Amino acid sequence: MIKLNIDGIDVEVEEGTTILEAARKVNINIPTLCFLKDINENGDCRMCIVEVEGRRGFTTSCIQKAEEGMVVRTNTEKVIDARRMVLDLTLSNHERECLTCVRNGNCELQKLAEDFGMTDILYNGERNKYEIDDKSPSIVRDFNKCVLCRRCVSTCKKVQGIGAIESANRGFASCISTAENHSLNDVNCTFCGQCIANCPVGALKEKDNTKEVWEKLKDKDTYVVAQTAPAVRVGIGEEFGMPIRK
């Protein structure tokens, strides 16, 4: 066990614990966007930066291990201003059509913007433009809303073991793509939907067939049979403690 101080509170944690985890242990909130415990811990978004006494610059709390005697400050004026700048830069290259977005009211980026009182975007400039990929039978990709958190990439690799998507290009041209930028419909994607479940924004969503279903239900000459998808059945079974049968 090691001891450190976070915002004036003494904390004792096991060796190997990150600053972020140590802060959460004593209910100190450090904002995150790219962090996904045990799956995506790379510090890409920089929203979780903190100040550590005796060190220059900021420390990324989701990957920095806590150390004996460490003194951490999570809410200084410099930290808050830096997080606001990071958030502003993220929003500057984001499709901000929140009211018509499938994640409106359930979006982590939207929640951060509310928490930080973001009413104006300072860094307005050139933005990336991508075509929406809706060729697959179940998943729609709109990378105009992507925040490059890479949670989808890590989930596809580490949880599903597929690796259908990956980070591509560098700098302003950075994006999440497939092999040779093909549609998800033309690569080894299994359409499991785990990338959608872990996307913090509306860059990935389920294809909506509600209109077609209503049309069939209204057709008196059509018999409609509904069935949950295999992945959904497994998910429901896990919630009720049922064993997974191969």
Secondary structure, DSSP 8 states (H G I E B T S, - for coil): -EEEEETTEEEEE-TT-BHHHHHHHTT-----SS-BTTTB----S-TTEEEETT-SS-EETTTSB--TT-EEESS-HHHHHHHHHHHHHHHHTS---GGGSTTTTS-HHHHHHHHTT--S-S----------B--SSSEEE-TTS-----HHHHIIIIISS----EEES-GGG-EEE-GGG--GGGTT-----HHHHH-SSSSEEE---HHHHHHHHH-TT--------HHHHHHHHHHTT-----
